[in-house]
Amino acid sequence: MKALVQDGSGSADVLHLREVPVPAITEDRVLVKVYAASINAADYHVIHGAWIVRVIGTLLRQSRPAPIRGVDVAGVVESIGENIRTLRPGDEVFGMGAGTWAEYATGTERSLLLKPTRLSFVEAGAVGVAALTALQGLRDHGHVRAGQRVLVYGAGGGVGTFAVQIAKALGARVTAVTSTRNMDLVRPLGADSLVDYTLDDVAKRDDRYDVILDVAATRSVRDLRRMLVPGGTLVSAGAAKRGGWLGILARLLGAIFRSRVLRQRVVTYVASARREDLAYIKDLIDAERVHPVIDRTYTLEEAREAVRYAMSGQARAKVVITAR
């Protein structure tokens, strides 16, 4: 099969389209014929700084990352392991897998569900990590309730576009912050207030929020906390695309210090693959309360350029790679 293989680290230039064996499946895994996959921040952070990922993985006694990137997936089940009960060959599925920037990838029953019928494969391939990150950040870590005021900072990105819609579905009053070029993309998502940060500094407003979901990671934690009501919660879901791993680690350590030492309500997290949460997102999609927003689509042969575009900081919402 064809797959985009990472050889080294740094820029998108370390990615190469190669012929590799179709992955074998164990009794607990599913082989998926990939129709679409998308790019997430974690992908390009691994590409840019693979050395530190290996160091952290070694410290945590985790296996070395596989050379094929990609997590989000939509496609058709090709074959299943003997312990699989809920999926069958021929099923159209979406969710998350391993090494999805390829013609075939593997996943589990926990990470794959039947594809929403109202979504194309391209749309379904854009859901996965971004939607779960938004849901878990708002509902599980922000504890968003109906009637609360929620600020989504970085509303034009993959997580941000899902977050605006999910916060509205949870009953919140939503303020979405993004740049001028993203206003047309975010406006249809239903935010109660839309702020162009290039023209208006939301931190200088008198408005205060119960929950802030920071996806952009371009404002200081101090600035963001000043926009919270007493007892409010800042949920940090993003890492800046520029500044490297040292900047990411500095921001993470700063947030941990404030939350644990100063007892401020600052939460950092990494989304996890939960079948029940993917089902929750699917229900919102079926109810037409959430839909993926896609900026550009590239073929697998063009995937290196797709990653280059995503890493440039110019990408909006989701960038999708098609394999069929």
Secondary structure by P-SEA (a helix, b strand, c coil): ccccccccccccccccccccccccccccbbbbccccccccaaaaaaaacaaaaaaaaaaacccccccbbbccbbbbbcccccccccccccccccccccccccccccccccccccccccccaaaaaaccaaaaaaaaaccccccccccbbbbbcccccaaaaaaaaaaaaaccbbbbbbccccccccccccccccccccccccccccccccccccccccccaaaaaaaccccbbbbbccccccccaaaaaaaaaaaaaaacccccbbbbbbbbbcaaaaaaaaaaaaaccbbbbbcccccccaaaaaaaaaaccccccbbbbbcc
